[in-house]
């Protein structure tokens, strides 16, 4: 969290500016060490025992990079599911106490608890109502115009609809963390009041990654809270060497097989192109039932088989079990005039 000056500090700064004097630092500070040091060359920083920094800066940068990948994958998944552009980006990545995180959340909100086996403990995924209700409105066929954001917990039907979103977030988290460690993320509980959920003691250090979700003219936040004691066993793997290893993994056969396995389940649209021709707009307007469209292609020639609009194969048209069918002959070659 950013350091905030209290009123006494502000008054002291204003008084120093008005008088042109600055309070000199005390030179009576003593530093006890086994080796003699020059006090002028030693940097002294105050340490707050209520907010200990247990995660190094390198590890924080690694976590931010990891969840930037999660944000890209999650945004692409939401865009395909909602049939509109959804932008997800990392806003901040910082460490704080669990009490500070909980006190900064609205009530009610969508507060989800996740397990990350084999790690011990739970992770929190909070999604703001400012983006929850526009997503629900979109899923139910609305256009998000003049949408009212109610100040109430989600109903059972709304919770069921939002589970489609959290399932995609869990899948994106699993994919993002696969470069560090294979974790089985699973949604275990959903709550509307974050104040009654205590997964760790209030003064326990947690890592909070804040995201911004933009959808058309609506925007909201999403927070991922990871207690330090949950990911402590894998913190050593969040080093530069681990990321180099992850980069090599992306070029390995294992990573290629993983991508192929995901693509094997993707649905494709296949269509048969019987013939092509051109007509005038007047002929198109005057067209009625029973009219014939004449093309220059003989009926005996091959049919072009298109995959997602791309001409890929040559086929013969026929019939099987009373239904029209296309028998693939060979791929389309560069010499074919199709």
C-alpha positions as CSV (number, residue, x, y, z in Angstrom):
1,X,0.0,0.0,0.0
2,X,1.2,3.5,-0.7
3,X,2.6,5.5,2.2
4,X,0.2,8.3,3.2
5,X,1.2,11.3,5.2
6,X,-0.8,12.2,8.2
7,X,-1.9,15.8,9.1
8,X,1.1,16.4,11.4
9,X,3.6,15.5,8.6
10,X,1.8,17.8,6.2
11,X,1.8,20.7,8.7
12,X,5.6,20.2,9.3
13,X,6.3,20.2,5.6
14,X,4.3,23.4,5.0
15,X,6.0,25.1,8.0
16,X,9.4,24.2,6.6
17,X,8.5,25.7,3.2
18,X,7.2,28.9,4.7
19,X,10.2,29.5,6.9
20,X,12.8,28.2,4.4
21,X,14.2,25.9,7.0
22,X,14.4,22.2,7.0
23,X,14.8,20.0,10.0
24,X,18.2,18.4,10.0
25,X,18.4,14.7,10.5
26,X,19.6,13.6,13.9
27,X,23.3,12.6,13.8
28,X,22.9,10.7,17.1
29,X,21.7,7.6,15.4
30,X,24.0,4.7,16.1
31,X,24.3,1.6,14.1
32,X,25.7,-1.4,15.9
33,X,27.6,-3.9,13.7
34,X,30.4,-6.4,13.8
35,X,32.3,-4.2,11.3
36,X,32.9,-0.5,11.6
37,X,30.9,1.5,9.1
38,X,30.6,5.1,8.0
39,X,27.2,6.3,9.2
40,X,26.9,8.8,6.3
41,X,27.1,6.0,3.7
42,X,24.5,3.8,5.4
43,X,20.9,4.0,4.3
44,X,18.5,3.6,7.2
45,X,14.8,2.8,6.6
46,X,12.0,2.5,9.0
47,X,10.4,-1.0,9.4
48,X,6.8,-1.6,10.3
49,X,6.4,-4.9,12.1
50,X,2.6,-4.8,11.4
51,X,3.3,-4.9,7.6
52,X,6.4,-7.1,7.1
53,X,7.6,-7.5,3.5
54,X,8.1,-11.2,3.1
55,X,8.1,-11.3,-0.7
56,X,11.1,-10.0,-2.6
57,X,10.8,-7.5,-5.4
58,X,12.0,-10.1,-7.9
59,X,9.3,-12.5,-6.8
60,X,6.7,-9.8,-7.0
61,X,7.7,-9.0,-10.5
62,X,7.5,-12.7,-11.4
63,X,4.0,-12.9,-9.9
64,X,2.9,-9.8,-11.9
65,X,4.3,-11.3,-15.1
66,X,2.6,-14.6,-14.4
67,X,-0.8,-13.0,-13.8
68,X,-0.4,-10.7,-16.9
69,X,-0.5,-13.9,-18.8
70,X,-3.5,-15.0,-16.9
71,X,-5.2,-11.7,-17.7
72,X,-4.7,-12.1,-21.4
73,X,-6.0,-15.7,-21.4
74,X,-9.0,-14.8,-19.2
75,X,-9.9,-11.8,-21.4
76,X,-9.8,-13.9,-24.6
77,X,-11.9,-16.6,-22.9
78,X,-14.5,-14.0,-21.7
79,X,-14.6,-12.3,-25.1
80,X,-15.4,-15.6,-26.8
81,X,-18.0,-16.6,-24.2
82,X,-19.8,-13.2,-24.1
83,X,-19.5,-12.5,-27.8
84,X,-18.0,-9.1,-27.3
85,X,-14.6,-7.6,-26.5
86,X,-13.6,-7.9,-22.9
87,X,-10.3,-6.4,-21.8
88,X,-8.6,-7.7,-18.7
89,X,-5.3,-6.1,-17.4
90,X,-3.2,-6.1,-14.2
91,X,-3.5,-2.8,-12.3
92,X,-1.4,-3.4,-9.2
93,X,0.5,-6.3,-7.6
94,X,1.3,-5.6,-3.9
95,X,1.6,-7.2,-0.5
96,X,-0.4,-6.2,2.5
97,X,-2.2,-7.7,5.5
98,X,-5.4,-9.7,5.1
99,X,-7.3,-7.2,7.2
100,X,-6.3,-4.3,4.9
101,X,-7.4,-6.4,1.9
102,X,-10.8,-7.2,3.4
103,X,-11.5,-3.7,4.6
104,X,-11.0,-2.3,1.1
105,X,-13.7,-4.5,-0.4
106,X,-17.3,-3.5,-1.0
107,X,-20.2,-5.3,0.8
108,X,-21.9,-7.1,-0.9
109,X,-19.6,-8.5,-3.5
110,X,-18.8,-11.8,-5.3
111,X,-16.2,-13.4,-3.0
112,X,-15.0,-16.8,-4.2
113,X,-12.7,-19.2,-2.4
114,X,-10.4,-21.4,-4.4
115,X,-8.4,-24.5,-3.5
116,X,-5.0,-24.9,-5.2
117,X,-4.0,-28.5,-4.7
118,X,-1.4,-29.7,-3.7
119,X,-0.9,-26.4,-1.8
120,X,-2.4,-26.0,1.6
121,X,-4.9,-23.2,2.3
122,X,-7.3,-21.2,0.2
123,X,-7.1,-18.3,-2.3
124,X,-9.7,-15.5,-2.7
125,X,-11.1,-14.3,-6.0
126,X,-13.3,-11.2,-5.6
127,X,-15.2,-9.7,-8.5
128,X,-16.8,-6.3,-8.2
129,X,-20.6,-5.9,-8.6
130,X,-19.9,-3.0,-11.0
131,X,-18.8,-5.6,-13.6
132,X,-20.8,-8.7,-12.3
133,X,-24.2,-7.3,-13.1
134,X,-23.3,-6.1,-16.6
135,X,-22.0,-9.6,-17.3
136,X,-25.3,-11.1,-16.0
137,X,-27.3,-8.6,-18.1
138,X,-25.3,-9.6,-21.2
139,X,-25.8,-13.3,-20.5
140,X,-29.6,-12.7,-20.3
141,X,-29.7,-10.8,-23.6
142,X,-29.5,-7.2,-22.4
143,X,-27.5,-4.3,-23.8
144,X,-26.2,-2.8,-20.5
145,X,-27.9,0.5,-21.3
146,X,-29.2,2.3,-18.2
147,X,-28.4,-0.7,-16.1
148,X,-29.0,-0.3,-12.4
149,X,-26.4,-1.9,-10.0
150,X,-28.4,-3.2,-7.0
151,X,-26.8,-3.2,-3.5
152,X,-27.8,-6.7,-2.5
153,X,-26.2,-10.2,-2.5
154,X,-26.4,-12.3,-5.7
155,X,-29.5,-14.6,-6.0
156,X,-29.1,-18.3,-6.7
157,X,-29.8,-17.8,-10.4
158,X,-27.2,-15.0,-10.6
159,X,-24.6,-17.1,-8.7
160,X,-25.2,-19.9,-11.2
161,X,-24.6,-17.6,-14.1
162,X,-21.5,-16.1,-12.6
163,X,-20.1,-19.6,-12.1
164,X,-19.6,-19.7,-15.9
165,X,-17.2,-16.8,-15.5
166,X,-15.4,-18.1,-12.4
167,X,-14.9,-21.5,-14.1
168,X,-13.1,-19.7,-17.0
169,X,-11.0,-17.8,-14.5
170,X,-10.0,-21.0,-12.7
171,X,-9.0,-22.6,-16.1
172,X,-6.9,-19.5,-17.0
173,X,-5.2,-19.6,-13.6
174,X,-4.4,-23.2,-14.0
175,X,-2.8,-22.5,-17.4
176,X,-0.9,-19.5,-16.2
177,X,0.6,-21.4,-13.2
178,X,1.5,-24.4,-15.3
179,X,4.9,-22.9,-16.2
180,X,5.8,-22.8,-12.5
181,X,3.9,-25.7,-10.9
182,X,0.9,-27.8,-11.9
183,X,-1.9,-26.7,-9.6
184,X,-5.4,-28.0,-9.5
185,X,-7.5,-24.8,-8.9
186,X,-11.1,-25.6,-7.8
187,X,-13.9,-23.3,-6.7
188,X,-15.1,-24.4,-3.2
189,X,-17.3,-21.6,-1.8
190,X,-19.0,-18.4,-2.8
191,X,-19.9,-15.6,-0.3
192,X,-21.3,-12.1,-0.6
193,X,-20.0,-10.6,2.7
194,X,-16.2,-10.7,2.7
195,X,-16.1,-9.6,6.4
196,X,-17.3,-13.0,7.6
197,X,-14.6,-15.0,5.7
198,X,-11.4,-15.5,7.6
199,X,-9.1,-17.8,5.7
200,X,-6.0,-16.5,7.5
201,X,-5.4,-14.3,10.6
202,X,-6.0,-10.5,10.0
203,X,-2.3,-9.6,10.3
204,X,-1.1,-12.4,7.9
205,X,0.7,-11.2,4.8
206,X,-1.1,-11.7,1.5
207,X,-0.3,-10.9,-2.1
208,X,-3.1,-9.0,-3.9
209,X,-3.2,-8.8,-7.7
210,X,-5.8,-6.2,-8.8
211,X,-7.3,-6.5,-12.3
212,X,-9.4,-4.1,-14.3
213,X,-12.2,-5.6,-16.5
214,X,-13.6,-3.4,-19.4
215,X,-16.6,-4.5,-21.3
216,X,-18.2,-2.0,-23.8
217,X,-19.2,1.0,-21.7
218,X,-18.8,-0.8,-18.4
219,X,-15.8,-1.4,-16.2
220,X,-15.1,-3.0,-12.8
221,X,-12.3,-4.6,-10.8
222,X,-11.3,-8.1,-9.8
223,X,-8.9,-8.9,-7.0
224,X,-6.9,-12.1,-6.5
225,X,-5.7,-12.5,-2.9
226,X,-3.0,-15.2,-2.3
227,X,-1.9,-15.7,1.3
228,X,1.9,-16.0,1.6
229,X,1.7,-19.2,3.6
230,X,-0.2,-20.8,0.7
231,X,2.4,-20.2,-2.0
232,X,5.4,-20.2,0.3
233,X,6.4,-23.8,-0.9
234,X,6.7,-22.5,-4.5
235,X,8.2,-19.1,-3.9
236,X,11.7,-20.3,-4.6
237,X,10.6,-21.4,-8.0
238,X,9.5,-17.9,-8.9
239,X,13.1,-17.0,-9.7
240,X,14.7,-16.0,-13.0
241,X,16.0,-19.5,-13.5
242,X,12.5,-20.8,-13.2
243,X,11.2,-18.5,-15.9
244,X,14.1,-19.6,-18.2
245,X,13.0,-23.2,-17.6
246,X,9.4,-22.3,-18.3
247,X,10.6,-20.7,-21.6
248,X,12.3,-23.9,-22.6
249,X,9.2,-25.8,-21.7
250,X,7.2,-23.7,-24.1
251,X,9.4,-24.9,-26.9
252,X,9.4,-28.5,-25.8
253,X,7.4,-31.4,-27.2
254,X,5.3,-31.5,-24.0
255,X,4.1,-28.0,-24.5
256,X,3.3,-28.6,-28.1
257,X,1.3,-31.7,-27.2
258,X,-0.6,-29.7,-24.6
259,X,-1.6,-27.1,-27.2
260,X,-2.6,-29.8,-29.7
261,X,-4.8,-31.4,-27.0
262,X,-6.6,-28.1,-26.5
263,X,-7.0,-27.5,-30.3
264,X,-8.3,-31.0,-30.9
265,X,-11.6,-30.2,-29.1
266,X,-12.1,-26.9,-31.0
267,X,-15.2,-26.9,-33.3
268,X,-14.9,-26.0,-36.9
269,X,-17.5,-25.1,-39.6
270,X,-17.3,-27.2,-42.7
271,X,-19.3,-26.3,-45.9
272,X,-19.5,-27.4,-49.5
273,X,-19.1,-24.8,-52.2
274,X,-21.1,-26.1,-55.2
275,X,-20.5,-23.2,-57.6
276,X,-19.9,-19.4,-57.7
277,X,-21.3,-16.8,-60.1
278,X,-22.3,-13.1,-60.2
279,X,-25.7,-11.5,-60.8
280,X,-26.9,-7.9,-60.8
281,X,-28.6,-6.3,-57.9
282,X,-31.8,-6.0,-60.0
283,X,-31.9,-9.7,-60.7
284,X,-31.4,-10.4,-57.0
285,X,-34.3,-8.1,-56.1
286,X,-36.6,-9.7,-58.7
287,X,-35.7,-13.2,-57.7
288,X,-38.7,-15.4,-56.8
289,X,-39.4,-19.1,-56.0
290,X,-38.7,-21.3,-59.0
291,X,-36.1,-19.1,-60.7
292,X,-32.9,-20.7,-61.8
293,X,-29.3,-19.4,-61.2
294,X,-27.0,-20.5,-64.1
295,X,-23.3,-20.9,-63.5
296,X,-20.4,-21.8,-65.8
297,X,-19.4,-24.9,-63.6
298,X,-20.5,-28.3,-64.9
299,X,-22.4,-30.5,-62.5
300,X,-19.8,-33.3,-63.0
301,X,-16.9,-31.2,-61.6
302,X,-15.7,-31.5,-58.0
303,X,-17.2,-29.6,-55.1
304,X,-14.9,-27.4,-53.1
305,X,-14.9,-28.3,-49.3
306,X,-14.4,-25.1,-47.2
307,X,-13.2,-25.2,-43.5
308,X,-14.0,-22.0,-41.7
309,X,-14.4,-20.2,-45.1
310,X,-11.0,-21.4,-46.4
311,X,-10.9,-23.7,-49.5
312,X,-9.2,-26.9,-48.3
313,X,-10.4,-30.0,-50.1
314,X,-12.0,-31.2,-53.4
315,X,-14.9,-33.6,-53.0
316,X,-17.7,-35.4,-54.8
317,X,-21.3,-34.8,-53.8
318,X,-23.4,-37.9,-53.1
319,X,-25.9,-39.4,-50.7
320,X,-25.6,-41.7,-47.7
321,X,-28.5,-43.0,-45.5
322,X,-30.9,-40.6,-47.2
323,X,-28.7,-37.5,-46.5
324,X,-26.5,-35.4,-48.7
325,X,-22.8,-36.1,-48.2
326,X,-19.4,-35.0,-49.6
327,X,-16.6,-37.5,-50.2
328,X,-13.2,-36.0,-49.8
329,X,-10.9,-36.7,-52.7
330,X,-7.7,-34.7,-52.1
331,X,-6.5,-31.4,-50.7
332,X,-6.7,-28.3,-52.8
333,X,-3.3,-27.6,-54.6
334,X,-1.9,-24.4,-56.0
335,X,-2.5,-25.5,-59.6
336,X,-6.3,-26.0,-58.9
337,X,-8.5,-23.1,-60.2
338,X,-11.0,-23.0,-57.4
